[in-house]
Amino acid sequence: MTITNGYCTLDDVKHSNRLNIASSDSGADVLLEAIIEGVSRKIDDECHRFFYLTSSQTRWYRPLTSEDVFIDDIPADSDLSAVAIDTDDDGTVNNTLTAITDYVLEPYNAPLDGKPYQKITRRRRGQFLFPTGADKSVAVTAAFGWTAIPKPVVEACKLQVERIFMRGGTPLGSNSMTALGKMTLTIPSLDPDVCGMLQPYIRISRGFG
């Protein structure tokens, strides 16, 4: 199988000191790949965010106030294509905002620290306010996520995958095969050591889509 948006690779796990499986030994590859993908999605759930980069897509948000709106992670200014608002609550945007005059991304220095932007704030001289009277009123078109997986997230993924694999079959949680022959796993709760490594990356959702 192919790992989709995994936070470590098959070789990362096979060549670890704890497993030390030869590259030529492919007997456990399918199981390991399924565990890597399952653990990666479990990390997404734990952190309330994901660490891969999407293609450009439009996501909707409800602002907390007329001055700012919390968004999913955007790695850089260049990854943001458009910010538009629906002022009459009909499900269709009717004003597109301009970065130079209408809004700014925050935290201002996030990319310098290797982190993504998480909020759009209205500039004081901006012409528009964010509409707050609708369930979804701000449409953001961007590539969302992270351009590089943080090293602690990679190590946390490796550690959890190794521990699950070394436990044997019983504690894995449920597993099944799809119609296409792909193995899927239901991953149990993350180990405390793994949660500790992920703690700095856990995000509190506030008005996200």
Stockholm file with secondary structure:
# STOCKHOLM 1.0

chainA/1-209         MTITNGYCTLDDVKHSNRLNIASSDSGADVLLEAIIEGVSRKIDDECHRFFYLTSSQTRWYRPLTSEDVFIDDIPADSDLSAVAIDTDDDGTVNNTLTAITDYVLEPYNAPLDGKPYQKITRRRRGQFLFPTGADKSVAVTAAFGWTAIPKPVVEACKLQVERIFMRGGTPLGSNSMTALGKMTLTIPSLDPDVCGMLQPYIRISRGFG
#=GR chainA/1-209 SS CCCSSCSSCHHHHHTSTTTCCCTTCCTTHHHHHHHHHHHHHHHHHHHTSCCSBCCSEEEEECCSSSSEEEEEEECCGGGEEEEEECSSSSSSCCEECCTTTTEEEESTTGGGGTCCEEEEEECTTCSCCCCCSSSSCEEEEECCBCSSCCHHHHHHHHHHHHHHHHHCSGGGCCEEECTTSCEEECCCCCCHHHHHHHGGGCCCCSSCC
#=GC SS_cons         CCCSSCSSCHHHHHTSTTTCCCTTCCTTHHHHHHHHHHHHHHHHHHHTSCCSBCCSEEEEECCSSSSEEEEEEECCGGGEEEEEECSSSSSSCCEECCTTTTEEEESTTGGGGTCCEEEEEECTTCSCCCCCSSSSCEEEEECCBCSSCCHHHHHHHHHHHHHHHHHCSGGGCCEEECTTSCEEECCCCCCHHHHHHHGGGCCCCSSCC
//
